[in-house]
């Protein structure tokens, strides 16, 4: 949709069933990129249990203490969003190629792992998150944040 509509300057990609807009983000967001986050770290038990393969394991170890970013919210300038999505597709293709053709271990559930891998390795310092952007994950709060991630 974004590729077909170059007139769109900024957009948000959000989960369809568990995200609610609390306040219009566009007047405040400027030209930065934003995403969701959780009160966990990249190297948490859940990530290690659900994301495998050599590349993902190396990433989980190297970035273990970083805040876990969440795929349910991604917003920003159109060009940045297309770049981010393109990087995710490239990383997925690379991992699947290694798995299928080279016999690498399965990467498991890739949504959160892939999002974090791309976010921290390809967009360092460019993703903003936290209380201004979203409520605490699964806290069912109503705050001054732009989004509530239920």
C-alpha positions in Angstrom: 0.0 0.0 0.0 2.8 2.4 0.9 4.6 1.6 -2.3 1.5 2.3 -4.4 0.8 5.6 -2.6 3.8 8.0 -2.7 1.5 10.8 -1.6 1.5 9.3 2.0 4.3 11.1 3.9 4.0 9.4 7.3 2.2 6.3 8.4 1.8 3.7 11.2 1.7 -0.1 10.9 -0.1 -1.4 14.0 -1.5 -4.7 15.2 -5.1 -5.0 14.1 -6.7 -6.4 17.2 -4.7 -5.2 20.3 -3.7 -1.7 19.6 -5.8 1.4 20.2 -5.0 5.0 19.3 -5.4 7.1 22.4 -4.1 10.4 20.9 -3.3 11.4 17.4 0.5 10.9 17.0 1.0 12.8 13.8 1.1 16.4 15.2 3.9 15.3 17.7 5.9 12.7 15.9 7.9 14.9 13.5 10.0 12.9 11.1 11.3 10.2 13.5 10.6 6.5 13.6 8.7 4.9 16.5 8.0 1.4 17.6 6.5 -0.5 20.5 8.5 -1.9 23.4 8.1 -4.2 26.4 9.4 -4.3 30.0 11.8 -7.1 28.9 15.2 -7.3 27.3 16.2 -8.8 24.0 17.9 -11.7 25.8 14.9 -12.7 27.8 13.9 -16.4 28.3 10.9 -16.1 25.9 13.1 -14.7 23.0 15.7 -17.4 23.5 13.0 -20.1 23.6 11.2 -19.0 20.4 14.0 -17.7 18.2 16.8 -19.9 17.1 19.4 -20.4 14.4 23.0 -19.2 14.3 22.3 -15.6 13.2 19.5 -15.1 15.7 21.4 -16.7 18.6 24.4 -14.5 17.9 22.1 -11.4 17.9 20.3 -12.4 21.1 23.7 -12.8 22.8 25.2 -9.5 21.5 22.1 -7.4 22.2 20.8 -9.3 25.2 20.5 -6.2 27.5 18.7 -4.0 25.1 15.0 -3.1 25.6 12.8 -5.6 23.7 11.1 -3.7 21.0 7.6 -4.8 19.9 6.4 -5.4 16.3 2.9 -4.2 17.1 3.7 -0.6 16.5 5.9 0.9 13.8 5.5 4.5 12.6 7.4 7.2 10.8 8.1 8.6 7.4 7.0 6.5 4.5 10.6 6.1 3.1 11.8 4.9 6.5 9.0 2.4 6.9 9.6 1.0 3.4 13.3 0.7 4.2 12.6 -1.1 7.5 10.1 -3.5 5.9 12.6 -4.1 3.0 15.3 -4.9 5.6 13.0 -7.3 7.4 12.2 -9.1 4.1 15.9 -9.3 3.1 16.8 -10.7 6.5 14.0 -13.3 6.4 15.0 -14.3 2.9 18.7 -14.7 3.9 17.7 -16.8 7.0 15.3 -19.0 5.0 17.9 -19.5 2.3 20.4 -20.7 4.9 17.8 -23.0 6.5 16.5 -24.5 3.2 19.6 -24.7 1.1 22.4 -25.0 3.7 20.7 -27.0 6.3 20.9 -24.3 9.0 18.8 -24.7 12.1 15.2 -23.4 12.1 14.8 -19.8 13.2 11.5 -20.5 15.0 9.0 -17.7 15.4 10.5 -14.8 13.5 8.2 -11.8 14.1 9.7 -10.4 17.3 13.2 -11.7 16.7 13.4 -10.4 13.2 12.0 -7.0 14.2 14.5 -6.6 17.0 17.4 -7.9 14.8 16.6 -5.3 12.0 15.8 -2.5 14.5 19.0 -2.8 16.4 21.4 -3.7 13.6 20.1 -1.7 10.7 18.4 1.3 12.5 20.6 1.9 15.6 19.4 5.1 17.4 16.7 5.7 14.9 13.8 4.0 16.7 12.1 5.8 19.5 9.8 4.1 22.0 8.5 4.4 25.5 5.8 6.1 27.5 5.3 9.0 25.1 4.6 6.5 22.3 2.7 3.7 24.0 1.4 2.5 27.3 3.0 -0.4 29.1 2.5 -3.6 27.1 -0.6 -5.5 28.3 -1.2 -3.0 31.1 -4.6 -1.8 29.7 -3.9 1.8 30.7 -5.2 5.1 29.5 -2.4 7.6 29.5 -1.1 10.5 27.5 0.7 8.0 25.2 -0.3 7.9 21.5 -1.1 4.2 21.5 -2.4 1.6 24.0 -0.9 -1.8 23.3 -3.4 -4.2 25.0 
